[in-house]
Structures are given as C-alpha cells and as structure tokens.
Amino acid sequence: MSLPYALTDDLPVQLGLVVLQSDETLERDLRRLLPFDAELLVTRVPSAEVLTQASITEMEGNLTAAARLLPRSAVCAAVGYGCTSASAQIGSGRVATLIKEGVSTDQVTEPVSALIAACRGLGIRRIGLISPYVAAISDQLRAVLMRAGINVGPFASFEEPIEANVVRITPQSLIDAAVRMGADKTIDAVFLSCTNLRTLDIIEDIEAAIGKPVLSSNQVLGWHLTRLACEDTTPGAIPGRLGYLP
C-alpha cells in the first residue's frame, strides 16, 4: 500500500561542521555550544595523527571533498572548519573558497577568524598563546593575528605532536598552564589553541583565577558560528566572558 505524505520547509537552522578525522573533542563541544534548536551536520576530513606543515597541506586538498559529504539537500546558514593551525596556514579566505566549492553556504568560519572576531568584540589587543604543538606550527597563527591587530605575547607549548595524546591532556595541566600565563601583566587574555583540547569546562575557573578573559578554539568557533547564522546566544551558553558579549 502506498501511503500519502506531505513535505515541510519548516526545518531548524542548519549548521555544517568539517572536523578532522583525528579530532575527538570538537563535535561534542559544538553540540553543547550551539542553540538548542540548531541542527549540526558533521563531516570529517582525512588528517594525520601527527600535525605537521606537510600534513596540513595534504588536508587542504581534501577540504572540498569533505564538504561535499554534507547532505546535498541541507541549507547551511554557516559552515565551520575545525583546525586552528591549518586555518592559519591555509588562510581563512582559501578555507572558505574550498568549503563553498563543496557545499552551498553563505558563511564559512574557522577558529582563527572566530578568534579575531572574539578579540575585537572583547577589546583584546594582546594575548598569551598556549598550544599543544611546537612553536613552528604556531608561527603562522601568530603572524595572522598580528596582521589583524592582535599581538601575541608569551607563548607556551606542551610540545605534543600526537593528536591521540593532545585530546588526553588533563584539565589540571591546562589550568596550571593558563593560570601561569595569565599572571603576565602585559597580556589582556589567554588563548588555548587547538580544537582537540578539552577546554569548555575549565574556562570560567581560569578566568576567576586570573581576572582576564580566556578563549579557546572550540569556544570561539561555536560563538562565531552562532553569530554568523544570526542566532541569538543565550547569556552564559558560551562559557566565559565571551558568552556575555552583546
């Protein structure tokens, strides 16, 4: 028996996300951060277990194919790409172009563009940078931020190249590193760089300890995706001072 049915255009706001194959954190974090009525559609891009400049270049070649795996019928208000270091090396404009070649969307963001927007919103001019990766991987990020008018002061690294270990860096290790850096009186804020770090539950504790804003890759990406999709953010839904930005 053939059943009758009707179709509806009354769908929730749809947002796309391109996550690294090696990332175990970002998808869960974004589902926590986005408005409750938004629908998050996720695809994965092949990525190496060790992040290097060569592996970032290889990932660039797969971005469009990864975006094409998002549902063809979806209408994404915005799409995010989840890698801070790769976004800095590939370039925000190039990331947007590659993703738009794979999926129809008006807005694309990634942690670097999101961080710049967050810093401007909060009036942050100089940050301390904490990364799991060696300085060479973060050099391009520092350069991009400098061009955007955001100075990077002290830099600290766990010097851990293996993604499976990055995701398992303990919250206390992150807190200790951020509190130590936050004591630097020359910086306005601390940035925890890397979408694979588990940061959401510790941001407010660190802010309370240092009296300064604390930003992280996943936090700023979720905030920026919401803004680009023209969705209101409930005060406090995004952890830290960023969540109360008008």
Summary of the structure (lengths in Angstrom):
residues: 246
radius of gyration: 17.9
end to end distance: 54.6
largest distance: 73.5
contacts: 854
relative contact order: 0.17
helix: 42%
strand: 19%
